Amino acid sequence: MATRSGFAIEQHRAAGRQVQNIRKRLFDLSSDLSRYYRTKGRCYQAALSVIQAVDSLRSQLDRQVRREHHDDPEADHVYYRQPIEGKR
């Protein structure tokens, strides 16, 4: 069985953009749900669960890119952007 080498750094960047976009869209949806449904209701809680799952995926991919591209300093900022000076 051949070993897989994982994503190239550009593939990680593309995945990072996709995950960030998905999370933003889910966050927007959860905001809409919170305005029209109870925040303890199933719809809103399900949306929060999906956001948590996306966050978990993002975290796993962040660890993976660091393992695969440990010699590339840009690997530290693929899934979590570097904060802008003076902002947190």
Secondary structure by P-SEA (a helix, b strand, c coil): ccccccccaaaaaaaaaaaaaaaaaaaaaaaaaaaccccccaaaaaaaaaaaaaaaaaaaaaaaaaaacccccccccccccccccccc
